[in-house]
Amino acid sequence: MVLDGDIKAQLNQYLQLMEGDVLIKVSAASDPVSKDMLELMDEIVGMTSRITVERAELSRTPSFSVNRVGEDTGVVFAGIPLGHEFTSFVLALLQVSGRAPKVDQSVIDQIKDIKGEYKFESFISLSCHNCPDVVQALNLMSVLNPGISHTMIDGAVFKEEAESRDVMAVPSVFLNGEFFGSGRMSIEEILAKIVEAPDASEFDNKEPFDVLVVGGGPAGASAAIYAARKGIRTGIVAERFGGQVMDTVGIENFISVKYTEGPKLAASLEEHVKEYNVDVMKLQRAKRLEKRDYIELELENGAVLKSKTVILSTGARWRNVGVPGEEEFKNKGVAYCPHCDGPLFAGKHVAVIGGGNSGIEAAIDLAGIVSHVTVLEFNEELKADAVLQDRLYSLPNVTVLKNVQTKEFTGTDRLNGVTYIERETGAEKHVELQGVFVQIGLVPNTDWLGDVLERTRMGEIVVNNHGATSLPGVFAAGDCTNSPYKQIIISMGSGANAALGAFDYLIRN
């Protein structure tokens, strides 16, 4: 049995929502994955009369396509979509059956208007929490537009193909055989790469806001909701909803919710914001902030938005090591998400840079997949919790190098090693390996602000207990500030605090 009892019960509930019949075409051989795929199909057919399965010859084996009866939709799964991709499979069944997708009508119209042939392929791993967003977006585009097709490819099943196409990070998307992009992409971000993006003129007629929130993570969503609930004109500018939360796998310290996952929480944030009268402007990056009669926010597309108050909640990003080779070998051996990309390095030698909790957790996870893990820590001792260190040192395939400075990532077409310096002796050494996972903390997304307001040496925005910055009318919240602790629940609280601070400022000014 491929599906356990809980998943089977869950799937059974979803299958009741199907609105039409679906034909699944299966291309299978005698390998173990094919056998499991056929067993999965037998289980599904036994659960509903809406689904019929037939054998077929597809371009990859093992794989299967999900189709309307008499019409190929172009939705193909090369591999068994369980793990994080289970939801992608369920949504494909529902949407192909005719159930309406939960996306804005403007997005649906945009997809349907695309002309031409677009053959997408996405390489994923079943442990990747970033991959489902991409798979689901491309599947939906295939369902809505007959000129678009998409094949999800499990890199662990089609390992030789992944290696031949230099796939060293997931998700990696190819369009018509050419590399299209890697990493998490929303449906709006994918569309922005193949159709003309909104230009500045689309923002010309926007009236000044009372509160304009910059950033769509937990702090920004919280700030927008609190502001909107005051009945004042509220806008939110965000490159994407969720921020760092989208890159978080398991969340177990969000009080009252025993366990959730980052993408699920991010979707809930967006859904909650849209319950209120908030002008949501996605896929937009801030470029400049200036105080005149109003506070003016210039976007990278040239548009200028005006507001009486602004709340900055731009979050933070993974910190780079900043050595030669890092940019050159990103997604070619240099990675930042062990959960997503770890399976691509199965049986290989990798390094983890960073000895804090995230670095040591990454090393422990990777040790179960790869042949050997080398941990490089700049300080004389690891900073991770003792329980994590105990677990790390119990593993037979881990080497820990302390008091070392990473000097260079080396390679030609892809990474082949790391050069480091022993800080005590000054000796330069090199270790040959195939992958490096950088886990050295976060840097705030505040570079674009320059000296318009006070920031710390680390770039964090300095705020008072009302969330106010040194620039009157401008507030800040979350991981971009000098808050001592970077946690989801603290960011949400600081977003609410900043919104209340902004409302109080409006009343008094």
Secondary structure as UniProt FT lines:
FT   HELIX           5..15
FT   TURN            16..17
FT   STRAND          22..27
FT   HELIX           32..45
FT   TURN            46..47
FT   TURN            49..50
FT   STRAND          51..55
FT   STRAND          63..68
FT   TURN            69..70
FT   STRAND          71..78
FT   HELIX           83..85
FT   HELIX           86..96
FT   TURN            97..98
FT   HELIX           105..112
FT   STRAND          118..124
FT   TURN            126..127
FT   HELIX           131..144
FT   TURN            146..147
FT   STRAND          148..154
FT   TURN            155..157
FT   HELIX           159..164
FT   TURN            165..166
FT   STRAND          172..175
FT   TURN            176..177
FT   STRAND          178..182
FT   HELIX           187..194
FT   HELIX           200..203
FT   TURN            204..205
FT   STRAND          209..216
FT   HELIX           218..228
FT   TURN            229..231
FT   STRAND          234..241
FT   HELIX           243..247
FT   STRAND          250..251
FT   TURN            255..256
FT   STRAND          260..261
FT   HELIX           262..273
FT   TURN            274..275
FT   STRAND          278..282
FT   STRAND          286..291
FT   STRAND          295..299
FT   TURN            300..301
FT   STRAND          304..312
FT   STRAND          316..318
FT   TURN            324..329
FT   TURN            331..333
FT   STRAND          334..335
FT   HELIX           338..341
FT   HELIX           342..345
FT   TURN            346..347
FT   STRAND          349..353
FT   HELIX           357..367
FT   TURN            368..369
FT   STRAND          372..377
FT   HELIX           386..393
FT   TURN            396..397
FT   STRAND          398..402
FT   STRAND          404..411
FT   STRAND          415..422
FT   TURN            423..425
FT   STRAND          428..432
FT   STRAND          435..438
FT   STRAND          442..444
FT   HELIX           447..449
FT   TURN            450..451
FT   TURN            457..458
FT   TURN            465..466
FT   TURN            472..473
FT   STRAND          474..476
FT   HELIX           478..480
FT   HELIX           488..508
//
